[in-house]
Amino acid sequence: MSAGKLTIVPTPVGNLGDITLRGLETLRSADLILAEDTRTSLVLLKHYDIHKPLESHHKFNEFKASDKLVERIAQGLNVALISDAGTPGISDPGFCLISSCIKHNIEIECLPGATAFVPALVASGLSTESFVFEGFLPQKKGRKTKMELLAQEERTIIIYESPYRVLKTLQAFVEFMGEERRAVACREISKLHQQYVRGTLKELIDHFTETTPRGEFVLLFAGRTPQKKIHKEEKKYSQE
């Protein structure tokens, strides 16, 4: 019996129509679909009339479940891994299973598709030449240190944030970046109420002080201007 395969399938971050044809084909042909939350994934699967065995694979069980899943795949099971939204492994479960499959020489394929930070970056208006993606910042230990380090980045900075912490996070970054650093808050990507709020950190803070943040957020910050460029510009103006 030949071994099966693990296929990572990105799912829509908003509009259900954003899934790819290959993604649907893979889900329809899989022997088993692993989902972060089966209740959430059933909405997508029912929408496309896909009826396959479904098992939970989330951050609370992925470490313990991965080795047994690899055994099943090795015996010929073709498994599709999905998360609630976006690409598994990007701020979502998947790393443990992928690593275990690699360790046991199981074939892995990751389909291209939806992930929240890419459209947020492209439409942000900030530099796309180079960037750093940090996912969710630590909630407590190490959070301040991480923010201080990111403030020194010269690349565009991208993080995910809960609507309940958006305002506090923006206010905290002011301490390290200053009020005039350019930033963008993108919420509800690909959904009905998708919105981009662009401006300085101060302008974003003023906006979300008056308007309660709702939905899932991607926050982006312009990189720090290199010191060499600052000195060059200062010299240019002094000569003028």
Sine and cosine of phi, psi and omega as CSV:
sin_phi,cos_phi,sin_psi,cos_psi,sin_omega,cos_omega
0.00,0.00,0.77,-0.63,0.01,-1.00
-0.99,0.17,0.46,-0.89,-0.01,-1.00
-0.94,0.35,0.41,-0.91,0.06,-1.00
-0.99,0.10,-0.42,-0.91,-0.12,-0.99
-0.50,-0.87,0.52,-0.85,0.11,-0.99
-0.96,-0.28,0.82,-0.57,0.06,-1.00
-0.88,-0.48,0.81,-0.58,0.04,-1.00
-1.00,0.00,0.85,-0.53,-0.10,-1.00
-0.90,-0.44,0.93,-0.36,0.09,-1.00
-0.91,0.41,0.64,-0.77,0.04,-1.00
-0.89,-0.46,0.35,-0.94,-0.08,-1.00
-0.83,0.55,0.63,-0.78,0.09,-1.00
-1.00,0.02,-0.16,0.99,0.01,-1.00
-0.44,-0.90,-1.00,0.03,-0.03,-1.00
-0.93,0.37,0.80,-0.60,-0.03,-1.00
-0.88,0.47,-0.34,0.94,0.01,-1.00
-0.97,0.26,-0.08,1.00,-0.06,-1.00
-0.99,0.15,-0.12,0.99,0.03,-1.00
-0.95,0.31,0.53,-0.85,-0.04,-1.00
-0.99,0.10,0.32,-0.95,0.06,-1.00
-0.89,0.46,-0.62,0.78,0.05,-1.00
-0.91,0.42,-0.58,0.81,0.04,-1.00
-0.89,0.46,-0.71,0.71,0.03,-1.00
-0.90,0.43,-0.67,0.74,0.02,-1.00
-0.87,0.49,-0.66,0.75,0.01,-1.00
-0.91,0.41,-0.69,0.73,0.00,-1.00
-0.91,0.42,-0.60,0.80,-0.02,-1.00
-0.95,0.32,-0.46,0.89,-0.06,-1.00
-0.99,-0.15,-0.13,0.99,-0.05,-1.00
-0.94,0.35,0.51,-0.86,0.12,-0.99
-0.99,0.17,-0.48,0.88,-0.03,-1.00
-0.50,-0.86,0.65,-0.76,0.10,-1.00
-0.92,-0.38,0.81,-0.58,0.08,-1.00
-0.99,-0.13,0.81,-0.59,-0.07,-1.00
-0.81,-0.58,0.59,-0.81,0.04,-1.00
-0.88,0.48,-0.76,0.65,0.08,-1.00
-0.71,-0.70,0.93,-0.37,-0.10,-1.00
-0.88,0.48,-0.52,0.86,0.00,-1.00
-0.92,0.40,-0.66,0.75,0.02,-1.00
-0.92,0.38,-0.70,0.71,-0.05,-1.00
-0.93,0.37,-0.49,0.87,0.02,-1.00
-0.88,0.48,-0.50,0.87,0.04,-1.00
-0.88,0.48,-0.73,0.69,0.02,-1.00
-0.92,0.40,-0.73,0.68,-0.07,-1.00
-0.91,0.41,-0.64,0.77,0.04,-1.00
-0.92,0.38,-0.59,0.81,0.01,-1.00
-0.86,0.51,-0.59,0.81,-0.02,-1.00
-0.97,-0.24,0.25,0.97,0.07,-1.00
0.81,0.58,0.73,0.68,0.03,-1.00
-0.97,-0.26,0.82,-0.57,-0.04,-1.00
-0.81,-0.59,0.99,-0.13,-0.01,-1.00
-0.70,-0.72,0.42,-0.91,0.08,-1.00
-0.82,0.57,0.69,-0.73,-0.11,-0.99
-0.79,-0.62,0.76,-0.65,0.04,-1.00
-0.77,-0.64,0.50,-0.87,0.02,-1.00
-0.98,0.22,0.69,-0.73,0.09,-1.00
-0.60,-0.80,0.99,-0.11,-0.11,-0.99
-0.76,-0.65,-0.01,-1.00,-0.12,-0.99
-0.90,0.43,-0.32,0.95,-0.02,-1.00
-1.00,0.03,-0.27,0.96,-0.01,-1.00
-0.78,-0.62,-0.08,1.00,-0.14,-0.99
-0.90,0.44,-0.60,0.80,-0.02,-1.00
-0.91,0.41,-0.69,0.72,-0.03,-1.00
-0.96,0.28,-0.55,0.84,-0.12,-0.99
-1.00,0.06,-0.33,0.95,-0.17,-0.99
-0.87,0.49,-0.72,0.69,-0.05,-1.00
-0.89,0.46,-0.65,0.76,0.02,-1.00
-0.92,0.39,-0.60,0.80,0.04,-1.00
-0.91,0.42,-0.63,0.78,0.03,-1.00
-0.88,0.48,-0.64,0.77,0.05,-1.00
-0.87,0.50,-0.68,0.74,-0.01,-1.00
-0.92,0.38,-0.64,0.77,0.03,-1.00
-0.91,0.41,-0.65,0.76,0.01,-1.00
-0.88,0.47,-0.45,0.89,0.00,-1.00
-1.00,0.08,0.02,1.00,0.10,-1.00
0.87,-0.49,0.01,1.00,-0.03,-1.00
-0.97,0.22,0.77,-0.63,0.09,-1.00
-0.99,-0.10,0.89,-0.45,-0.14,-0.99
-0.91,-0.42,0.70,-0.72,0.12,-0.99
-0.94,-0.34,0.78,-0.62,0.00,-1.00
-0.96,-0.29,0.82,-0.57,0.06,-1.00
-0.77,-0.63,0.30,-0.95,0.12,-0.99
-0.86,-0.52,-0.02,-1.00,-0.02,-1.00
-0.86,0.51,-0.60,0.80,0.00,-1.00
-0.28,-0.96,0.66,-0.75,0.04,-1.00
1.00,0.00,-0.35,-0.94,-0.07,-1.00
-0.99,-0.12,0.85,-0.53,0.04,-1.00
-0.81,0.58,0.63,-0.78,-0.02,-1.00
0.99,-0.12,-0.34,0.94,0.05,-1.00
-0.98,-0.17,1.00,-0.10,-0.09,-1.00
0.83,0.55,0.44,0.90,0.03,-1.00
-0.59,-0.80,0.31,-0.95,0.04,-1.00
-0.86,0.52,0.43,-0.90,0.04,-1.00
0.53,-0.85,-0.52,0.85,-0.09,-1.00
-0.86,0.52,-0.71,0.70,-0.05,-1.00
-0.88,0.47,-0.71,0.70,-0.01,-1.00
-0.92,0.39,-0.68,0.74,0.02,-1.00
-0.88,0.48,-0.72,0.70,0.01,-1.00
-0.88,0.47,-0.67,0.75,-0.01,-1.00
-0.91,0.40,-0.62,0.78,0.04,-1.00
-0.90,0.44,-0.68,0.73,0.02,-1.00
-0.88,0.47,-0.68,0.73,0.01,-1.00
-0.86,0.52,-0.56,0.83,-0.05,-1.00
-0.97,-0.24,0.32,0.95,0.07,-1.00
0.85,0.53,0.58,0.81,0.07,-1.00
-1.00,0.06,0.68,-0.74,0.00,-1.00
-0.92,0.39,0.71,-0.71,0.00,-1.00
-0.78,-0.63,0.67,-0.75,0.13,-0.99
-0.71,-0.71,0.72,-0.70,0.07,-1.00
-0.92,-0.40,0.88,-0.47,0.02,-1.00
-0.97,0.24,0.57,-0.82,0.10,-0.99
-0.95,0.30,0.48,-0.88,0.00,-1.00
0.20,-0.98,-0.38,-0.93,-0.18,-0.98
-0.91,0.42,0.66,-0.75,0.25,-0.97
-0.42,-0.91,0.65,-0.76,-0.22,-0.98
-0.92,0.40,-0.59,0.80,-0.18,-0.98
-0.96,0.27,-0.39,0.92,-0.03,-1.00
-0.93,0.36,-0.80,0.60,0.05,-1.00
-0.89,0.45,-0.53,0.85,0.04,-1.00
-0.89,0.46,-0.69,0.72,0.00,-1.00
-0.92,0.40,-0.75,0.66,-0.08,-1.00
-0.87,0.49,-0.64,0.77,-0.05,-1.00
-1.00,-0.03,0.01,1.00,-0.07,-1.00
-0.95,0.31,-0.52,0.85,-0.10,-0.99
1.00,-0.02,-0.09,1.00,0.07,-1.00
-1.00,0.06,0.24,-0.97,-0.06,-1.00
-0.87,0.49,0.74,-0.67,0.07,-1.00
-0.96,-0.28,0.08,1.00,-0.05,-1.00
-0.90,0.44,-0.66,0.75,0.10,-1.00
-0.46,-0.89,0.57,-0.82,-0.06,-1.00
-0.44,-0.90,0.28,-0.96,0.07,-1.00
-0.81,-0.59,0.78,-0.62,0.00,-1.00
-0.96,-0.29,0.84,-0.54,-0.07,-1.00
-0.94,-0.33,-0.06,1.00,-0.03,-1.00
0.89,0.45,-0.63,-0.78,0.05,-1.00
-1.00,0.08,0.75,-0.66,0.06,-1.00
-0.95,0.31,0.39,-0.92,0.09,-1.00
-0.83,0.56,0.64,-0.77,-0.04,-1.00
-0.98,0.21,-0.51,0.86,-0.04,-1.00
-0.76,-0.65,-1.00,0.06,-0.07,-1.00
-0.89,0.46,0.82,-0.58,0.06,-1.00
1.00,0.06,-0.07,1.00,-0.06,-1.00
-0.90,0.43,-0.75,0.66,-0.05,-1.00
-0.90,0.43,-0.65,0.76,0.01,-1.00
-0.89,0.45,-0.68,0.74,0.01,-1.00
-0.89,0.46,-0.69,0.72,0.02,-1.00
-0.88,0.48,-0.66,0.75,-0.01,-1.00
-0.89,0.45,-0.65,0.76,0.03,-1.00
-0.92,0.39,-0.68,0.73,-0.01,-1.00
-0.90,0.43,-0.54,0.84,0.00,-1.00
-0.89,0.46,-0.37,0.93,0.01,-1.00
-1.00,0.01,-0.13,0.99,-0.02,-1.00
-0.90,0.43,0.66,-0.75,0.08,-1.00
-0.99,-0.10,-0.13,0.99,0.06,-1.00
-1.00,-0.01,0.34,-0.94,0.12,-0.99
-0.89,0.46,0.68,-0.73,-0.07,-1.00
-0.95,-0.31,0.72,-0.69,-0.02,-1.00
-0.79,-0.62,0.77,-0.64,0.09,-1.00
-0.68,-0.73,0.34,-0.94,0.16,-0.99
-0.99,-0.15,0.52,-0.85,0.03,-1.00
-0.50,-0.87,0.55,-0.84,0.09,-1.00
-0.96,0.26,0.56,-0.83,0.03,-1.00
-0.87,0.50,-0.42,0.91,-0.03,-1.00
-0.97,0.26,-0.28,0.96,-0.03,-1.00
-0.89,-0.45,-0.01,1.00,-0.07,-1.00
-0.82,0.57,-0.80,0.60,-0.07,-1.00
-0.89,0.45,-0.70,0.72,0.00,-1.00
-0.90,0.43,-0.60,0.80,0.00,-1.00
-0.92,0.39,-0.70,0.72,0.04,-1.00
-0.88,0.47,-0.67,0.74,0.01,-1.00
-0.91,0.42,-0.61,0.79,-0.01,-1.00
-0.93,0.37,-0.60,0.80,-0.01,-1.00
-0.93,0.37,-0.44,0.90,0.03,-1.00
-0.84,0.55,-0.60,0.80,-0.01,-1.00
-0.84,0.54,-0.56,0.83,-0.08,-1.00
-0.97,-0.24,-0.42,0.91,-0.07,-1.00
-0.95,-0.30,-0.37,0.93,-0.09,-1.00
1.00,0.05,0.31,-0.95,-0.09,-1.00
-0.95,0.31,-0.37,0.93,-0.14,-0.99
-1.00,-0.07,0.00,1.00,0.03,-1.00
-0.91,0.42,0.74,-0.67,0.01,-1.00
-0.94,0.34,0.63,-0.78,-0.02,-1.00
-0.50,-0.87,0.33,-0.94,0.02,-1.00
-0.66,-0.75,0.71,-0.71,0.12,-0.99
-0.92,-0.39,0.86,-0.51,0.02,-1.00
-0.90,-0.43,0.80,-0.61,-0.02,-1.00
-0.81,-0.59,0.49,-0.87,0.09,-1.00
0.81,0.58,0.77,0.64,-0.01,-1.00
-0.83,0.56,0.75,-0.66,0.06,-1.00
0.93,0.37,0.19,0.98,0.04,-1.00
-0.96,-0.26,0.07,-1.00,-0.07,-1.00
-0.84,0.54,-0.64,0.77,-0.08,-1.00
-0.97,-0.24,0.52,0.85,0.05,-1.00
-0.82,0.57,0.66,-0.75,-0.04,-1.00
-0.49,-0.87,0.63,-0.77,0.14,-0.99
-0.91,-0.42,0.80,-0.61,0.10,-0.99
-0.92,-0.40,0.91,-0.42,-0.08,-1.00
-0.91,-0.43,0.57,-0.82,0.04,-1.00
0.34,-0.94,-0.34,-0.94,0.10,-1.00
-0.99,0.12,0.22,-0.97,0.07,-1.00
-0.84,0.54,-0.66,0.76,0.02,-1.00
-0.87,0.49,-0.68,0.73,-0.02,-1.00
-0.91,0.40,-0.61,0.79,0.05,-1.00
-0.92,0.38,-0.64,0.77,0.02,-1.00
-0.90,0.44,-0.69,0.73,0.03,-1.00
-0.88,0.48,-0.67,0.74,-0.02,-1.00
-0.89,0.46,-0.76,0.65,-0.08,-1.00
-0.99,0.15,-0.13,0.99,0.18,-0.98
-0.97,0.24,-0.59,0.81,-0.01,-1.00
-1.00,0.05,-0.50,0.86,-0.06,-1.00
-0.87,-0.49,0.89,-0.45,-0.03,-1.00
-0.89,0.46,0.82,-0.58,0.02,-1.00
-0.89,0.45,0.71,-0.70,0.04,-1.00
-0.68,-0.73,0.59,-0.81,0.02,-1.00
1.00,-0.04,0.01,-1.00,0.01,-1.00
-1.00,0.08,0.65,-0.76,-0.13,-0.99
-0.89,-0.45,0.58,-0.82,0.29,-0.96
-0.90,-0.43,0.83,-0.56,0.03,-1.00
-0.95,-0.30,0.71,-0.70,-0.01,-1.00
-0.79,-0.61,0.62,-0.79,-0.02,-1.00
-0.75,-0.66,0.70,-0.72,0.07,-1.00
-0.89,0.45,0.57,-0.82,0.05,-1.00
-0.93,0.36,0.36,-0.93,0.03,-1.00
-0.92,0.40,0.67,-0.74,0.05,-1.00
-0.92,0.38,0.80,-0.60,-0.01,-1.00
-0.83,0.56,0.63,-0.78,-0.04,-1.00
-0.87,0.50,-0.58,0.81,0.01,-1.00
-0.87,0.49,-0.65,0.76,-0.01,-1.00
-0.92,0.39,-0.63,0.78,0.01,-1.00
-0.88,0.47,-0.73,0.69,-0.03,-1.00
-0.91,0.42,-0.60,0.80,0.00,-1.00
-0.90,0.44,-0.69,0.72,0.00,-1.00
-0.92,0.38,-0.63,0.78,0.02,-1.00
-0.89,0.46,-0.64,0.77,0.00,-1.00
-0.91,0.41,-0.65,0.76,0.00,-1.00
-0.87,0.48,-0.72,0.69,-0.03,-1.00
-0.93,0.37,-0.56,0.83,-0.02,-1.00
-0.93,0.37,-0.53,0.85,0.01,-1.00
-0.96,0.28,-0.50,0.87,0.01,-1.00
-0.96,0.27,0.00,0.00,0.00,0.00
